[in-house]
Amino acid sequence: MMRKISIAILIVVGLFSGAVGATLYVKSRALRSPVPDRIASRADYRIKEVNLQENAGDVRWKLVADVAEIFESEGRTRLRRPVVDIEEPHRKWRVSADEGEVHQTTNDIVVRDNVILLSDDGLKLETKELRWLAKDKRLTTTTPVVLSGRGAVIRGTGLDVDVSNEHAVVRGRVRVVFDMREKVRQ
């Protein structure tokens, strides 16, 4: 009788050990399965680590992005974490965002989420979305903006900039705060 109990315990322990081993094996295989590098996309082309540069007259620009997805039939390119550096004869700009989109037929550009525009003279623009309308040479947004630099902080609910005429209008309910100490430091 003792012998039968010993054999029964051995069988139960063996089955339990086998079940635990099989479970561990299956779970370890599931953890090793490679995580896809990208989310399924309908893009015709996908390019990693984009770095483009162009000279257009006296203006140079450089685009760097983690990923560019090109949708030929829609005439657009989607960018992940784009950074654009623009150099004009008398100033430099940097625009960065979490994502962007270029419309190839119009060369219009929209950048979204954590948009920051910095100029070499210390001005900073922060917003959620910023559009470049190439034909009109306009920067515009209908999302809240914060402009800061030179001792002032300007808040509004939108922005419209006519780049050709160097004319900017902050839209909506506007609030301006001046820090006179900043002027003294410059």
N, C-alpha and C positions, 0 to 999 in steps of 0.2 A: 504494500500500500504506500509506504514511504517513497518507494522508487517511482510509482505512478505520479505522485504529487510532485516529485523533483522534476520528472520529465514534463509535466504540465506547466510548471513554473518556468522551466527552460524554454518551452515553446512560446509561452506568453511573452517572456522577456525578449526572445528572438523576434517575434512578430512586432513587438513594440519598438525595438531597436531598428528593425527594417523600415517601419513606418516613419520614425523620426529621421532616419538617414534619407529616405526617399523624399520627405518633405523638405529637408535642408538642401538636397540636390536640386530639386525643382525651383526652390526660391533663389538659390545662388545662380542658377542659369537665367532666371528672370532678371536679376539685378545686373548681369553681365550683358544683356542684350543692349546693343548700342542705341543711344538716344539719337533720334534723327536731328541733323544739324539745322534743318529748316522745316518750317511749317509748309504743308502742301500748298502750292501756289499755281495759278493758271498762267504765270509769266512765260513768255516765249524764251526769254534769256534771263539768267541769273548770274551776276558778276559779284565776286567778293573783293573786298579791299580796293575800292574804286579810288583812282587818283587821276583827275583830269586837270589840264591847264590850258589856258587860251589867252592870247593877246588880241584885243579888239581895239585898234587905234592906240590911244594912250591909256587904255584901261586893261589891266591884267587881272585875271581871276583864276582861282584854283578851287576845285571841288574835291573833297575827300569824303568818302562814305564807307560804312562797314559793308553794306550790300546795296546793289542796284538791281531791281527787277524791271525788265522791259516788257511792256505789253504793246506789241506792234499794232495789232488790230484796233486798239483803243487810242493809240498815239500818245502814250504816256509812259513815264518811267517813275517807279516808286523807289525812294531812297530810305535806308535805315541809318540813323545817326549821321546826317549830313553836316559838314562844316564847309562853309564857303568863305574864302579870303578874297577880298576885292581891293586892288591897288589902283588908285587914281593918282594923277600927278601931285595933288596937294593933300591927299588923305588916304587912309586905309580903313577897311571895315572887316569885321568877322561876324558871320551869322552862323549859329549852331542851333540844332533842334534834335528831337528824338526821331522824327520822320519828315519826309518831304516828298513832293511830287512835281515832276516837270511835264508840261504839256508840249509835245514836240512841234505841233503845228503853229502855236502862238509864242512859244518860249516863255509862257507864263509859268511861274513857280509858286508853290504854296509849301510852307514849312509849318509843322504842328508840334505841339507839346514841348514845353520847356524851351521856348524860343528865346534866344539871347542874341542881340545885335550889339557889338562893341565897336566904337570908333577909336582911332589912335589919339584923338584929342580928349578922351576920357568920358565920352557920352555912352550911356548904356540904356538899351531898350529891352524890356522883358514883357512877354505876352504869351498867349497860348497858341496863336495862329498869326501868320504874316504872309501876305500875298504880294508878289511882284507881278505887275501887269506890264509886260515888256513894251507893247505898242505905245502905251501912254506914259511909260517911264514913271510908274507910280508904285509906291509901297502903301499897302492898306491893310487894316484889320478892323473887325467889329467886336473884337474881344477886349477885355480890360488890358490897359497898358500901364507900365511904370517906366518913365524916363528919368534917369538920374545922371548927375555929373555937374561939375562947375558950381557946387554948392547949392544945387536945387534938386528937388524930387517932384516930379509932375505925375499925377495919376489921372487917368480918364477911362472912358468906356470904349474908346476906339481911336484910330489914328489914320490920317490920310496925308501922305507925303508926295508932293510933286517934285521929283528929283531934278528935272530939267531947270526949274525955276528956284530950287532950294527953298521951297515953301512947305511948311508942315502945319497941320491943324490937329490938335488933340480934341476928340469928340466927347460929347456927353457931359456928365457932371464932372467937372475938372477940379482937382485939388492941387495946390502948389505949396511947397514948404521950402523956405530958403534957410540955409545954414550960413550965417555971416562969418563964422569962424573958418569955414572952408575957403572963402575968398582970401582971408588973411594968410593962410598957409601956402597959397599958390605963388 
